[in-house]
C-alpha cells in the first residue's frame, strides 16, 4: 500500500503564446525553425520573405511554447499587401503572453524603434539580440546590451545566434519563466497548426526567393490550386502568380530550366517535411495588381 505522504504532486503544466517580432531580415524565421527543431518558416536574405503568421509548437517537459512568427513590420511600402502584413503583426501582439523582440547585434535603427513602439503597454518582452556570431569585435556587445537595457524595461536580454544555435537553449529557459499555468493547447508531437497545403505554398515561394535573388519581382506569390492526399503520396498543383507579363519569363527561365529547378528543390523539402512522396506540378500566371487588391489578397490566403 502506497503511503499518501510519499506521493509527489505532479508539476503544473504551463502553456503560452509567444510572438516573435522585429523588422525585416533580423532572423525571426530562422529563430523559429531553430527553437522547434524543424523547418516550417521559410528563410531567405530577401526582405518580406515571411508574409503570413506562422505558428511553431515546442513542448518540453511541463512547458508548451506556441511561437508565432510574424512578418517583418513594413515601413517602406504602403500597398494593400503591406497593410495586411502590418495588421497581422499588431493583431498577434494584442493576444500573446510573451514577446520575443528580435534585433541584430549592435544595430538598433529607426525601423527597430518603430517595432518597439508597437509593443503593447505592460507586455512582457524578451529582447533577443541575434547574429552575435557575425560580430567581429566582441567587446562591443556588452555596452550595446547595457544601452538597450536602459532604453526599455525588457524582462530579459538574451544574445543568440539563431543560425548556429548558440544560446537558444538559454532563450527557451528564459521564456519558460513567463508562461502562464495552463493545459497544453497542442499534442506533444505537434510542431505547427499550419496545413500541409499552406506549407507547400511557402516552400515553393522560398525557392523563388532563393533562385531569383535580387531579380525577384515584389509582386509575386504562390497559389495552391489542388492538393490531394493519396496514402503516402501528395499530388500538388501550384500556380506562381506574378504581377507583370515580363516577370513570367523571368520565373520560367531559358527553356524552362529555372522553373524546373525551383519545383524540384521545393518538392524535395516537401517530401522531407511531409514524410511522403510528392508529385508537384507548377506553372506561372499573370494577375496584374494582385498585391494592391484586398479581394485578391483574401482569395490568396492573406489574413
N, C-alpha and C positions, 0 to 999 in steps of 0.2 A: 504494500500500500504506500502511495507516494505522500510524503509529508507536505502539507499545504505550504509550509514555510519555505520549502525547497523549490517551489515553483517560481520561476523568474518571469515577471510580466513581459510580454512581447513589446519591443520598442515601437513607439508610434511611427506611422509612415508619414512622409512629407512629400507633397507634390506642388510644383509651382510652374507658372508660365513665365518664361524668361525671354524678353525681347533683345535681339542683337541689332543695334542701330549704329549709324555712322554715315559719313559722307561716302560717295562712291570710291571704290578702289582701296579701301583700308584693310580688306581681307575678311569681311564678315562671313562670306560663304565658305571660305577656306577654314575659318574657325569653327563654323557649324559642323562641317564634314569631319574635322579633327575631333571635336568633342564627342560625336556619336559613333565615330569609328567606321563610317560608311559614307560614300559619296552620294548625296541626294540633292545638293545645291550646286548649280553649275558655276564654273570659275573661269575667268579669263582676265587679261590685263585691260581689256576694253571697258570703259565706263558704261554704266547702266546694264551690265550683264544680268543682274537679278532684277526682274520686273514684277515678281509676284511675292506674296507671303509664302514662305516655305517653312514647314514645321519639322523639326527633328526631335526625336524622343530618346532620352538616355535614362535607363533605370539602373541604379547602383545601390545595392543594399536596401536601406529603408528610405531611399530618395528617388523620386522620378522628376527629371527635368524635362519640360516641354519648351525647347528652344524655338523661337520664332525669328527666322532670318527675314529681314526686310530689305526692300530696295534702298539704294543709297539716296538720301534726300536730294532732290533736284533743285538747283538754284539758277541754272543757266538756260533751261528750255521751259517754255510755258504752254506747250500744246496739251491736248486732252490726255495723251498717254502719260505725260509727266505729272499732270494734275492728279490723275488716278493713282500713280505710284506714290506721290506725296500723301495722298489721302490714306493709302494703305499704312504708311508709317505712323501717322497720327492716330489712326484707329487702333493699331496694335498697342501703342504706348498707353492708351486710355484704359487698357484692360489686362495688365500683366502684374505679376508680383515683384519682378526684379528686372532691371535694365542693365545690359552689358553695353556700355558706350565705348565703341572701338575707335581708336585713333592710331596714327603711325608714330613710332618712337621719334621724339624730338621734333615733332611737327604738329603745330596747332594753329590753323589759319581761320579765315572768316567763314569758310564752309563748315568747318568743325564747330565753330562757335554758334552758327545758325542752328545746327542739330541740337547742341546743348540747350539752346533756348526753348526747344520744343518739348523738353522733358517736363512731365507734369510736376507741379509743386509738391514736395513731400515724397517723391518717388525714391525708392531705394536703388541706387546706381553704383555699379562697379565700373571703374574706369579700366579698360583693357588697352594697354599700350602694346601694340602689335609690331612685328617686324624688327624686334630688337637684335636679331641676328644680322641685320643689314647695317647696323650702326658701327662704323669703323672706329670712332672714338668713344669707347665705353664710359669714359669719365664724364660725358655729357648727360648720361641717363639719370643719375641721382638728382642733380639740380633741376632737370626737367620734371621729374616726378614731384619734387617739392613745390615747384612752381604750379603744377596742375592741382596739387592738393590744396593750395591756397586760393585757387580760382573758384572751386565749387566743393560743397560738402559731400564728396564721394564716400560711400560706405567702405569701399576698399579700392586700392590701386594695385593692379597686377600686371607686370610686364610679361609678355609672352612672345613666342614665335609660333604662330598657327601653322605655318608651312612646315616647320621642323618638329613641331610637337613639344617645344620647350616650355615648361612651366604651365602647361594646360591642365595637368592634374591638380596643381595648386589653385587654379582658377575654379575648377569644379568644387574643390573643398571649400573655397571662399563662398561660392554661390550657394552651397548647401545650407549654410547658416541662415539664409534668408527665405527658405522655402516654408510656406505655412503647413501646419499639420493637416493632412488631408489624404484620403484614399487615392490610390493610383487612378489616373484617367485612362491610360492605355495599358494593354497587355505588356508583360515584361519583355517580350521579344520584338515588340513593335519599334520601328525606327522613324516612321513618318505617318502622317494622316493623308498624305497626297496619294492619288491613284497612280497606277502604272501608266495610264493614258497621259496624265499630266507630266510624269517623269520622262516619258518617251519624247514629248514635245520639247522639254527642257534640254535633254541630252542632244537632240538634233540641233537646237538653237546654239548650244555651246560649240558644237563643231563648226557651225557657220562663223562664229566669232573667231575661232582659232584658225580656220583655213583662210578667211578673208583678211584678217588683221585690220590694218588701217584702211583698207579698201571697203570694209563692211559698211553698207548704207544703213543709216539710222532707222529708216522706215522699213524694217524687216522683222517678221515674226514667223511662227510655225503654227499651223492648224492641223490637228489630227482628225482626218475625215472618217476614218474607220479603224476600230480597234477590236479585234476578235480573239478570243481565247479558245484554243482547241487543245485541251490537255496541256502538254508541255510545249506547245507552240503558240506564239503570238503573231497574228497577221496584222500589220500596221500599214495604213495608207496615210501618208502625210503630205501636206502642201506647204511649201515655203512661200510666204506672202511677201512681196516686195512692193514698194510704192511707185516705182517708175520702170518703164519698159527696159531702158539700158541696164538696169540692175539685174534683170533676169539673165541676160547673157553673162554677166559678171559672176553670178552664182553657179551657173551651169559649167562655165569654163570651156576651153577648147576641146571639142569632141566629146563633151560631157564628162571629162575626167575629174573636174573639181567636184561636181555634184556626186559622182560615184564615190570619190574619196570621203566626202562628208557623210554620206549614207552608210558606208562601210564602217567608219570609226564609231558612228552613233550606234549602229547595230551591235557592235562588239560590247560596248558599255551597257546597253540594254540587256543583253544576254547575261552579262555578269551580275547585274543587279536583280533581274527577274528570275535568274536561275532557270532559264528556259530558252529554247531556240526561238529566234525572231526572224520572220520574213518581213522586210521593210521595203516599201515602195515609196519613192519620193519624187515629187515634181514641183515646178515653180509656177506661181500665179502672180499676176499684177492686179493689185487693188489700190488705186490711187487714193491718197488722202486718208487711209485707214487709221493712221496714228493720231488724227485730229477729229475723229468721228466717234462720238460717245456710243452710238448704237453698234458700230463695227467692233469697238473695243469690248463691249459686253458679249457679243457673239463669239469673240475670240478668247473669252475666258478671263479677261482682266477684271479684277474685283472692283 
